[in-house]
Amino acid sequence: MESKNRVVFITGSGRGIGEAVARWFMEHDSDVVLNYRRAHGKGGANIERLVEYANSRGVRAIPAIGDISDPQDVEKMFRTLKDQGVSRLYHLILNAAATPFKPFSEMTRNDWRLLVGTNLIGNVACVNQATELMPRGGTICAISSLGSLRHLPNYPLGVMKAALEQLIRYLEMELCPRGIRSNAVCAGFVNTDMLPILRQKWPNLFERLEKSGRPYIIEPNEVAEVVGFLTSKAASAVRGEVLVADAVVSIGI
């Protein structure tokens, strides 16, 4: 049975920014589709907690397991959603990402498959499926990162995030006649499970940031607030833009 609430599809919603975005939409009376890749581990456990949280808020949370890097998996997810009574999606949040940490000279064929499949091909597959269910007024919001703006060592994801931001601009031009807005958030260093790994990868960078005396870490819920704004009517004039939310790190990095 279809809900009267607006439905939001969030990729990579089992942890970090995706989890925070899911909670934000639940708290603003939306139903959510929680995409995640693996049933086991922390992500799967968080999905269960998010479903419980949705129940406590009086909204619906629909787990949607699937690897977005596989277009067939994406098609399967959306067929299942339709079978579960979801005939409309109002917002698509492209949050899932995956990358090796290595220089391009050491990238293997499997590394490239992971990088391009998840961060570009998978996002396009989700867009193509989701927009079939979007009415006028629907939105797409992609989560990008600082690697799109600045060189970060051994971080090939930065190149894909730059591509994602450009994809958003192209989608805006393509989907605007259908009344669908497309934007992105370029998030800085976010306090998620990934932050300790980034500290290990780039110790000199984090040392400089800490010596600056300025706050430079943002919380997942802060990113979620920006996503909420971009998907709201208040941002109706914001189209094809990448809003940087990084506590000015990109200025002084």
C-alpha positions as CSV (number, residue, x, y, z in Angstrom):
1,M,0.0,0.0,0.0
2,E,1.4,3.4,-1.0
3,S,1.9,6.0,1.7
4,K,0.7,9.5,1.6
5,N,4.1,10.7,2.6
6,R,6.8,11.8,0.2
7,V,9.2,9.0,-0.5
8,V,13.0,9.6,-0.7
9,F,15.5,7.1,-2.1
10,I,19.0,7.3,-0.4
11,T,21.9,5.2,-1.7
12,G,24.5,4.1,0.8
13,S,22.2,4.8,3.7
14,G,23.6,2.3,6.2
15,R,26.1,4.7,7.8
16,G,27.7,8.1,7.9
17,I,26.1,10.8,5.7
18,G,23.6,8.5,4.2
19,E,22.3,7.5,7.7
20,A,22.1,11.1,8.8
21,V,20.2,12.1,5.6
22,A,17.8,9.3,6.2
23,R,17.1,10.4,9.8
24,W,16.6,14.0,8.6
25,F,13.9,13.0,6.1
26,M,12.2,10.8,8.7
27,E,12.2,13.7,11.1
28,H,10.5,15.8,8.4
29,D,7.7,13.3,7.8
30,S,9.1,11.5,4.7
31,D,9.2,7.9,4.0
32,V,12.6,6.6,3.0
33,V,14.1,3.9,0.9
34,L,17.3,2.7,2.5
35,N,19.7,1.3,0.0
36,Y,22.7,-0.6,1.3
37,R,25.1,-3.1,-0.2
38,R,25.6,-5.9,2.5
39,A,23.2,-7.4,4.9
40,H,25.9,-8.2,7.4
41,G,28.2,-5.9,9.3
42,K,27.6,-2.4,10.7
43,G,25.7,-1.1,7.8
44,G,23.1,-3.9,7.9
45,A,22.7,-3.4,11.7
46,N,22.2,0.4,11.2
47,I,19.5,-0.3,8.6
48,E,17.6,-2.3,11.2
49,R,17.9,0.6,13.7
50,L,16.8,3.1,11.0
51,V,13.7,1.0,10.4
52,E,12.9,1.0,14.1
53,Y,13.4,4.8,14.2
54,A,11.1,5.3,11.3
55,N,8.4,3.3,13.1
56,S,8.8,5.5,16.1
57,R,8.3,8.6,13.9
58,G,5.3,7.2,12.2
59,V,6.9,7.0,8.8
60,R,7.9,4.1,6.6
61,A,11.5,2.9,6.0
62,I,12.0,0.4,3.2
63,P,15.3,-1.5,3.1
64,A,16.6,-2.0,-0.4
65,I,19.7,-4.2,-0.5
66,G,21.7,-4.0,-3.7
67,D,25.0,-3.0,-5.2
68,I,24.4,0.1,-7.3
69,S,27.6,-0.6,-9.3
70,D,25.6,-3.3,-11.0
71,P,22.8,-1.8,-13.2
72,Q,20.9,-5.2,-13.1
73,D,20.9,-4.9,-9.3
74,V,19.5,-1.4,-9.6
75,E,16.7,-2.6,-11.9
76,K,15.9,-5.4,-9.5
77,M,15.7,-3.0,-6.5
78,F,13.3,-0.7,-8.3
79,R,11.1,-3.6,-9.5
80,T,10.9,-4.8,-5.9
81,L,10.0,-1.3,-4.8
82,K,7.1,-1.2,-7.2
83,D,5.9,-4.6,-5.9
84,Q,6.0,-3.0,-2.4
85,G,3.6,-0.3,-3.6
86,V,6.1,2.5,-4.2
87,S,4.9,4.2,-7.4
88,R,6.3,7.7,-6.8
89,L,9.7,9.0,-5.6
90,Y,10.1,12.6,-4.8
91,H,13.8,12.8,-4.0
92,L,16.9,10.8,-5.0
93,I,20.0,11.2,-2.8
94,L,23.1,9.8,-4.5
95,N,25.4,9.2,-1.5
96,A,27.0,5.7,-2.0
97,A,30.7,5.8,-3.0
98,A,33.7,3.4,-3.1
99,T,37.3,3.9,-3.9
100,P,40.8,2.3,-3.6
101,F,43.4,4.5,-2.0
102,K,46.3,4.4,-4.4
103,P,48.0,6.4,-7.3
104,F,46.5,6.0,-10.7
105,S,49.7,4.3,-11.9
106,E,48.8,1.3,-9.6
107,M,45.1,1.1,-10.5
108,T,44.1,-2.4,-11.6
109,R,41.1,-3.3,-13.8
110,N,39.1,-4.3,-10.7
111,D,40.0,-0.9,-9.1
112,W,38.6,0.9,-12.1
113,R,35.5,-1.3,-12.1
114,L,34.9,-0.4,-8.5
115,L,35.6,3.3,-9.0
116,V,33.6,3.9,-12.2
117,G,30.9,1.4,-11.6
118,T,29.9,2.7,-8.2
119,N,30.5,6.4,-8.6
120,L,29.4,7.1,-12.1
121,I,27.6,4.1,-13.9
122,G,25.7,3.2,-10.7
123,N,24.6,6.8,-10.1
124,V,23.3,7.1,-13.7
125,A,21.5,3.8,-13.3
126,C,19.8,5.0,-10.2
127,V,18.9,8.3,-11.9
128,N,17.3,6.6,-14.9
129,Q,15.2,4.3,-12.7
130,A,14.2,6.9,-10.1
131,T,13.2,9.6,-12.5
132,E,10.7,7.3,-14.1
133,L,8.8,7.6,-10.8
134,M,9.3,11.3,-10.2
135,P,6.6,13.8,-10.6
136,R,7.2,17.5,-11.3
137,G,8.9,19.0,-8.3
138,G,11.1,16.0,-7.7
139,T,14.8,16.5,-7.0
140,I,18.2,14.8,-7.2
141,C,20.9,15.6,-4.8
142,A,24.4,14.1,-5.1
143,I,27.0,14.0,-2.3
144,S,30.5,15.1,-3.5
145,S,33.7,15.7,-1.6
146,L,36.8,17.9,-1.6
147,G,38.7,15.7,-4.0
148,S,36.6,17.3,-6.7
149,L,38.2,20.7,-5.9
150,R,41.7,20.0,-4.7
151,H,44.3,17.3,-5.3
152,L,44.4,14.8,-2.5
153,P,47.2,12.2,-2.7
154,N,46.2,8.6,-3.7
155,Y,42.6,9.5,-3.9
156,P,41.2,8.6,-7.3
157,L,37.7,9.2,-6.0
158,G,38.3,12.9,-6.4
159,V,38.3,12.5,-10.1
160,M,35.0,10.6,-10.0
161,K,33.5,13.3,-7.7
162,A,34.4,15.9,-10.2
163,A,32.6,13.8,-12.8
164,L,29.6,13.5,-10.5
165,E,29.4,17.3,-10.1
166,Q,29.5,17.7,-13.9
167,L,26.9,15.0,-14.3
168,I,24.6,17.0,-12.0
169,R,24.9,20.0,-14.3
170,Y,24.1,17.9,-17.3
171,L,21.1,16.2,-15.5
172,E,19.8,19.7,-14.7
173,M,19.7,20.6,-18.3
174,E,18.2,17.3,-19.3
175,L,15.6,16.9,-16.6
176,C,14.6,20.5,-16.1
177,P,11.8,20.3,-18.8
178,R,10.3,17.5,-16.7
179,G,10.3,19.7,-13.6
180,I,13.1,17.8,-11.8
181,R,15.9,19.8,-10.1
182,S,19.4,18.5,-9.8
183,N,22.1,19.8,-7.3
184,A,25.0,18.5,-5.3
185,V,26.7,19.1,-1.9
186,C,30.5,19.1,-1.8
187,A,31.1,18.0,1.8
188,G,34.4,18.6,3.6
189,F,35.9,16.4,6.2
190,V,32.9,14.7,7.8
191,N,33.0,13.0,11.2
192,T,32.2,9.5,10.0
193,D,34.0,6.1,10.2
194,M,36.1,7.3,7.2
195,L,37.7,10.2,9.1
196,P,40.3,8.1,11.0
197,I,41.3,6.5,7.7
198,L,41.8,9.9,6.1
199,R,43.9,11.1,9.0
200,Q,46.2,8.1,8.4
201,K,46.4,8.7,4.7
202,W,47.0,12.5,4.9
203,P,48.7,13.2,8.3
204,N,50.5,16.4,7.1
205,L,47.2,17.8,5.8
206,F,45.4,17.2,9.1
207,E,48.3,18.6,11.0
208,R,48.1,21.9,9.1
209,L,44.4,22.0,9.6
210,E,44.8,21.5,13.4
211,K,47.5,24.1,13.7
212,S,45.2,26.7,11.9
213,G,43.0,26.9,15.0
214,R,39.9,26.9,12.8
215,P,37.1,24.3,13.1
216,Y,37.4,22.0,10.1
217,I,35.4,18.9,10.8
218,I,31.7,18.9,10.1
219,E,29.1,16.5,11.4
220,P,26.9,14.2,9.2
221,N,23.8,16.0,10.3
222,E,25.2,19.3,9.0
223,V,25.5,17.8,5.6
224,A,22.0,16.4,5.9
225,E,20.6,19.9,6.7
226,V,22.2,21.1,3.4
227,V,20.6,18.2,1.5
228,G,17.3,19.0,3.1
229,F,17.5,22.6,2.0
230,L,18.4,21.7,-1.6
231,T,15.5,19.3,-1.9
232,S,13.0,21.8,-0.4
233,K,10.9,24.4,-2.1
234,A,13.1,27.1,-0.5
235,A,15.8,26.1,-3.0
236,S,13.5,26.2,-6.0
237,A,15.8,28.7,-7.8
238,V,18.9,26.6,-7.1
239,R,19.5,24.4,-10.1
240,G,22.6,22.6,-11.4
241,E,24.7,23.9,-8.5
242,V,27.3,22.4,-6.2
243,L,27.0,23.8,-2.7
244,V,30.2,23.5,-0.8
245,A,29.8,22.6,2.9
246,D,33.3,22.3,4.3
247,A,33.9,24.9,7.0
248,V,36.1,26.8,4.5
249,V,38.6,24.0,4.4
250,S,38.8,24.2,0.5
251,I,39.9,27.8,0.8
252,G,42.9,27.2,2.9
253,I,43.8,23.5,2.2
